[in-house]
């Protein structure tokens, strides 16, 4: 059930594209300092959600989880209702779309899914592409609800470290081990003490998520216990949300995303392992 509910195929979206309760959001996020060669165009009916703009203000950290008031304002402007089925996608495939999925889940939105394979899969399957984004419908009244998933702060993780919490890091193995420098300036190398390494890129084949059986195998090999509480982390909270999606698909129910992730931890005096 979770696989169908939180991850939809291009075929499903094409068949449900014209439903009034289906709202499509392009939430492509590009790492600062990079210039990827991305596909042009949008899925018909799509609006754009900027995770850097709809975010809590912070002096150094980008796309931090917005306040409920800020999120409500954004949804009202986009004409989205709490009962709508929101489809998140990005132009990489599956990269920043889980971040928006997690954000909706944090604000109690029940019907939200990620398009598996994103825009590349949509185009590959010969579906129509629009040259422009869709103008939002009339403003709606949107109210957030109790979260379906969790978030955790640096201070909370520091208080939990003595009890060896299960922390899973989505960054590539070299960055986790501290053998490869961080892409962001002025960050130390290494990982949060006691954490596990499961690079989110290893859960992707082409542009789409691996099959359920392959996700299970990768998760087991990394030593992740889906039945115990899980904290996910990465560089800035984007691919940590990807791990949260994957673990949710596999049945995990107690997941918290470290919003500041290594952008915060690696810039602080918090303990580090290599």
C-alpha positions in Angstrom: 0.0 0.0 0.0 2.8 2.5 0.9 4.5 2.0 -2.4 1.3 2.9 -4.3 0.4 5.7 -2.0 3.7 7.6 -1.8 5.4 6.7 -5.1 3.5 7.0 -8.4 4.4 6.0 -11.9 4.3 8.2 -15.1 1.5 5.9 -16.3 -0.6 6.6 -13.2 0.0 10.4 -13.5 -0.9 10.4 -17.2 -4.1 8.6 -16.4 -5.0 11.0 -13.6 -3.5 14.2 -15.0 -6.9 16.0 -15.5 -8.4 15.3 -12.1 -9.2 18.5 -10.3 -7.8 17.2 -7.0 -4.4 16.2 -8.5 -1.9 19.1 -8.1 1.5 18.7 -9.7 4.6 20.5 -8.3 8.0 20.8 -9.9 10.4 21.3 -6.9 13.7 21.0 -8.7 16.6 22.2 -6.5 20.1 22.7 -7.9 23.2 22.5 -5.8 24.8 26.0 -5.6 27.9 26.2 -7.7 26.8 23.5 -10.2 25.3 23.8 -13.7 23.7 20.5 -14.5 22.4 19.9 -18.0 18.7 19.3 -17.3 15.8 18.6 -19.5 13.6 21.5 -20.5 9.9 21.9 -20.0 7.3 20.9 -17.4 4.7 18.3 -16.8 1.4 19.9 -18.0 -0.4 21.5 -15.1 2.7 21.9 -13.0 3.4 24.7 -10.6 6.9 25.4 -9.1 7.8 25.3 -5.4 11.1 26.9 -4.4 12.4 25.1 -1.3 14.9 27.9 -0.7 12.3 30.6 -0.8 9.5 28.8 1.2 11.8 28.2 4.1 12.5 29.4 7.7 15.0 32.3 7.7 18.5 31.3 8.8 21.8 33.2 8.6 23.7 30.3 7.0 21.4 27.4 6.3 19.2 27.2 3.2 15.8 25.5 2.8 15.1 24.9 6.5 11.6 23.7 7.2 9.2 26.7 7.0 6.9 27.7 9.7 3.3 26.4 9.5 2.2 29.9 8.7 4.7 30.3 5.9 3.7 27.0 4.4 0.0 27.8 4.6 0.6 31.0 2.8 2.4 29.2 0.0 -0.3 26.6 -0.4 -3.0 29.3 -0.4 -1.3 31.2 -3.2 -0.8 28.0 -5.2 -4.5 27.1 -4.8 -3.8 23.8 -3.1 -6.3 22.3 -0.6 -5.6 19.9 2.2 -7.7 17.2 0.4 -5.7 17.5 -2.9 -3.4 14.7 -4.0 -0.1 16.5 -4.5 2.5 15.0 -6.9 6.1 16.1 -6.4 8.6 15.8 -9.1 12.0 17.2 -10.2 14.0 17.4 -13.3 16.8 15.1 -12.1 14.6 12.1 -11.5 14.2 11.6 -7.8 16.4 14.1 -5.9 14.7 17.1 -4.4 11.1 15.8 -4.8 11.3 13.7 -1.6 12.2 16.9 0.3 8.9 18.5 -0.7 7.1 15.2 0.0 8.6 15.2 3.5 7.6 18.9 4.0 4.0 18.1 3.1 4.1 15.1 5.5 5.5 17.3 8.2 2.5 19.6 7.9 0.0 16.8 8.0 -0.9 16.6 4.3 -2.1 13.0 3.8 -2.2 12.6 0.0 1.2 13.4 -1.3 3.4 11.3 -3.7 6.7 11.4 -5.5 6.7 10.8 -9.3 9.2 8.0 -9.7 11.8 9.0 -12.3 10.6 12.6 -12.4 10.6 14.6 -15.6 13.2 12.3 -17.3 10.8 9.3 -16.9 7.9 11.4 -18.0 9.6 12.4 -21.2 11.1 8.9 -21.8 7.6 7.5 -21.7 6.5 9.9 -24.5 4.2 12.0 -22.4 3.3 15.6 -23.4 5.5 18.4 -22.0 4.5 22.0 -21.5 6.9 24.9 -22.3 5.5 27.0 -19.3 4.4 26.5 -15.8 0.7 26.6 -15.0 -0.8 29.7 -13.4 -2.2 28.9 -9.9 -5.9 28.5 -9.5 -7.9 30.7 -7.2 -6.5 31.1 -3.7 -7.7 28.5 -1.2 -7.9 28.2 2.5 -5.2 25.9 3.7 -4.6 24.8 7.3 -1.8 22.5 8.4 -2.4 19.5 10.6 -0.4 17.2 12.9 2.7 15.8 11.3 2.9 12.2 9.8 6.7 12.2 10.0 9.4 13.9 12.1 12.2 16.5 12.2 15.1 16.7 14.7 17.5 19.5 15.6 21.3 19.4 16.3 20.7 19.9 20.0 18.3 17.0 20.2 20.8 14.7 18.4 23.6 15.8 20.8 21.4 14.9 23.7 20.7 11.5 22.2 24.3 10.6 21.3 25.1 8.9 24.6 22.3 6.4 23.9 23.6 5.5 20.4 20.6 6.6 18.3 20.2 5.1 14.8 21.4 7.8 12.4 21.7 7.1 8.7 23.8 9.4 6.5 22.7 9.8 2.8 25.9 11.4 1.6 28.3 9.5 -0.7 30.7 7.2 1.1 33.8 9.3 0.6 32.2 12.3 2.3 30.9 10.1 5.1 34.4 8.6 5.6 36.0 12.0 5.4 38.3 11.0 2.5 36.6 13.4 0.1 36.1 17.1 0.8 32.7 18.6 1.3 31.3 20.6 -1.7 30.3 23.4 0.6 33.0 25.7 1.9 34.3 25.8 5.5 32.8 22.4 6.5 34.8 19.7 8.3 34.9 16.2 7.0 33.6 13.0 8.5 30.2 12.0 10.0 28.1 12.1 13.2 29.5 9.6 15.7 28.0 6.1 15.4 26.0 6.9 12.3 25.5 4.4 9.4 26.3 5.1 5.7 23.7 4.6 3.0 24.2 6.9 0.1 20.9 7.9 -1.4 22.5 7.7 -4.9 22.9 4.0 -4.3 19.1 3.7 -4.1 18.7 5.1 -7.6 19.0 3.3 -10.9 19.0 5.7 -13.8 16.6 8.3 -12.6 14.1 6.1 -10.6 14.2 4.4 -7.2 15.3 0.8 -7.1 12.7 -1.9 -6.8 11.3 -2.7 -3.4 13.4 -5.9 -3.1 16.5 -4.0 -4.0 15.8 -1.3 -1.5 15.4 -3.9 1.2 18.7 -5.5 0.3 20.6 -2.1 0.3 19.0 -1.2 3.6 19.9 -4.5 5.3 23.5 -4.3 4.0 23.8 -0.8 5.5 22.7 -2.3 8.9 19.5 -0.2 9.1 16.8 -1.5 11.5 13.5 -0.4 10.0 11.7 -1.4 13.2 13.6 1.1 15.4 13.6 4.9 15.4 15.6 6.3 12.5 17.3 9.7 12.1 18.3 10.6 8.5 21.0 13.2 7.6 22.8 14.3 4.5 24.5 17.5 3.3 21.6 20.0 3.8 18.5 17.9 4.4 17.5 17.1 0.7 18.7 13.5 0.2 18.0 12.8 3.9 14.4 13.3 2.9 15.0 10.8 0.1 16.1 8.2 2.7 13.0 9.1 4.7 10.9 8.3 1.7 12.6 5.0 1.0 12.3 3.9 4.6 8.7 4.8 4.6 8.1 2.8 1.5 9.7 -0.2 3.3 7.4 0.2 6.3 9.3 2.3 8.8 7.1 4.6 10.9 9.5 6.4 13.3 11.6 8.6 11.1 13.0 12.1 11.8 15.0 14.1 9.3 17.9 16.2 10.6 17.0 19.5 8.9 20.4 21.2 9.3 22.3 18.1 8.4 26.1 18.3 7.7 25.8 22.0 6.7 25.1 22.7 10.3 27.0 19.8 12.0 30.2 20.2 10.0 30.3 23.9 10.7 30.0 23.5 14.4 32.1 22.1 17.3 29.9 19.0 17.5 31.8 15.7 17.7 32.9 14.1 14.4 34.1 10.6 13.4 36.1 9.7 10.3 
